[in-house]
Amino acid sequence: MLFTVLGISATYEFIEWWTALASEEASAAFLGTQGDVWDTQWDMFLAGCGAIAAQVIFERLHDRQLAVVDPGVAGK
């Protein structure tokens, strides 16, 4: 899940960058980095943190739901 989230985040950042390159006049306004040169890296880092947090928080709920569907899964 982590790599999927990071892949989607990176894809979005590339699309954002390519759009900014295509519209040279409004690139700063479109990117909306507000002066933060690390905006893209922060976006991807926080997306990864969110994916890890979701896995940790929802792990037990997911396991309980799997056990309802297939009781043989419980305890594996």
Short mmCIF file of the C-alpha atoms (twelve columns), coordinates in Angstrom:
data_MODEL
# 
_entry.id   MODEL 
# 
loop_
_atom_site.group_PDB 
_atom_site.id 
_atom_site.type_symbol 
_atom_site.label_atom_id 
_atom_site.label_alt_id 
_atom_site.label_comp_id 
_atom_site.label_asym_id 
_atom_site.label_seq_id 
_atom_site.Cartn_x 
_atom_site.Cartn_y 
_atom_site.Cartn_z 
_atom_site.pdbx_PDB_model_num 
ATOM 1  C CA . MET A 1  0.000   0.000   0.000   1 
ATOM 2  C CA . LEU A 2  2.813   2.403   0.835   1 
ATOM 3  C CA . PHE A 3  4.386   2.137   -2.596  1 
ATOM 4  C CA . THR A 4  1.016   2.569   -4.292  1 
ATOM 5  C CA . VAL A 5  0.370   5.790   -2.376  1 
ATOM 6  C CA . LEU A 6  3.889   7.077   -3.090  1 
ATOM 7  C CA . GLY A 7  3.517   6.172   -6.770  1 
ATOM 8  C CA . ILE A 8  0.230   8.049   -7.057  1 
ATOM 9  C CA . SER A 9  1.716   11.016  -5.200  1 
ATOM 10 C CA . ALA A 10 4.768   11.093  -7.473  1 
ATOM 11 C CA . THR A 11 2.578   10.811  -10.572 1 
ATOM 12 C CA . TYR A 12 0.484   13.751  -9.402  1 
ATOM 13 C CA . GLU A 13 3.592   15.823  -8.715  1 
ATOM 14 C CA . PHE A 14 4.926   15.063  -12.221 1 
ATOM 15 C CA . ILE A 15 1.614   16.074  -13.801 1 
ATOM 16 C CA . GLU A 16 1.669   19.270  -11.755 1 
ATOM 17 C CA . TRP A 17 5.225   19.994  -12.897 1 
ATOM 18 C CA . TRP A 18 4.496   19.238  -16.581 1 
ATOM 19 C CA . THR A 19 1.447   21.509  -16.480 1 
ATOM 20 C CA . ALA A 20 3.541   24.276  -14.986 1 
ATOM 21 C CA . LEU A 21 6.125   23.844  -17.746 1 
ATOM 22 C CA . ALA A 22 3.418   23.946  -20.422 1 
ATOM 23 C CA . SER A 23 1.976   27.204  -19.080 1 
ATOM 24 C CA . GLU A 24 5.180   29.166  -18.545 1 
ATOM 25 C CA . GLU A 25 3.407   32.373  -17.527 1 
ATOM 26 C CA . ALA A 26 1.402   30.963  -14.636 1 
ATOM 27 C CA . SER A 27 3.770   28.264  -13.400 1 
ATOM 28 C CA . ALA A 28 4.413   29.832  -9.987  1 
ATOM 29 C CA . ALA A 29 0.704   30.448  -9.433  1 
ATOM 30 C CA . PHE A 30 -0.229  26.935  -10.545 1 
ATOM 31 C CA . LEU A 31 2.335   25.169  -8.409  1 
ATOM 32 C CA . GLY A 32 1.297   27.120  -5.332  1 
ATOM 33 C CA . THR A 33 4.506   26.308  -3.466  1 
ATOM 34 C CA . GLN A 34 4.237   29.613  -1.607  1 
ATOM 35 C CA . GLY A 35 7.996   29.993  -1.589  1 
ATOM 36 C CA . ASP A 36 8.727   26.497  -0.248  1 
ATOM 37 C CA . VAL A 37 11.280  24.854  -2.523  1 
ATOM 38 C CA . TRP A 38 10.665  21.511  -0.793  1 
ATOM 39 C CA . ASP A 39 6.871   21.524  -1.362  1 
ATOM 40 C CA . THR A 40 6.880   18.495  -3.668  1 
ATOM 41 C CA . GLN A 41 9.056   16.464  -1.314  1 
ATOM 42 C CA . TRP A 42 6.878   17.408  1.675   1 
ATOM 43 C CA . ASP A 43 3.726   16.374  -0.202  1 
ATOM 44 C CA . MET A 44 5.177   12.964  -1.025  1 
ATOM 45 C CA . PHE A 45 6.639   12.475  2.473   1 
ATOM 46 C CA . LEU A 46 3.331   13.265  4.155   1 
ATOM 47 C CA . ALA A 47 1.455   10.978  1.741   1 
ATOM 48 C CA . GLY A 48 3.824   8.170   2.784   1 
ATOM 49 C CA . CYS A 49 3.323   8.988   6.480   1 
ATOM 50 C CA . GLY A 50 -0.434  8.865   5.963   1 
ATOM 51 C CA . ALA A 51 -0.201  5.466   4.266   1 
ATOM 52 C CA . ILE A 52 1.895   4.046   7.112   1 
ATOM 53 C CA . ALA A 53 -0.446  5.525   9.736   1 
ATOM 54 C CA . ALA A 54 -3.476  4.044   7.971   1 
ATOM 55 C CA . GLN A 55 -1.861  0.600   7.941   1 
ATOM 56 C CA . VAL A 56 -1.041  0.784   11.654  1 
ATOM 57 C CA . ILE A 57 -4.420  2.211   12.687  1 
ATOM 58 C CA . PHE A 58 -6.628  -0.067  10.597  1 
ATOM 59 C CA . GLU A 59 -4.640  -3.321  10.826  1 
ATOM 60 C CA . ARG A 60 -6.824  -4.917  13.523  1 
ATOM 61 C CA . LEU A 61 -10.077 -3.816  11.890  1 
ATOM 62 C CA . HIS A 62 -8.924  -5.327  8.613   1 
ATOM 63 C CA . ASP A 63 -7.966  -8.604  10.295  1 
ATOM 64 C CA . ARG A 64 -11.370 -8.815  12.028  1 
ATOM 65 C CA . GLN A 65 -13.174 -8.237  8.748   1 
ATOM 66 C CA . LEU A 66 -11.097 -10.934 7.045   1 
ATOM 67 C CA . ALA A 67 -11.892 -13.371 9.885   1 
ATOM 68 C CA . VAL A 68 -15.620 -12.806 9.310   1 
ATOM 69 C CA . VAL A 69 -15.274 -13.582 5.622   1 
ATOM 70 C CA . ASP A 70 -12.940 -16.570 6.058   1 
ATOM 71 C CA . PRO A 71 -12.583 -17.923 9.624   1 
ATOM 72 C CA . GLY A 72 -9.535  -19.951 8.521   1 
ATOM 73 C CA . VAL A 73 -7.600  -16.702 8.113   1 
ATOM 74 C CA . ALA A 74 -7.792  -15.871 11.836  1 
ATOM 75 C CA . GLY A 75 -4.509  -16.516 13.602  1 
ATOM 76 C CA . LYS A 76 -2.345  -16.575 10.481  1 
# 
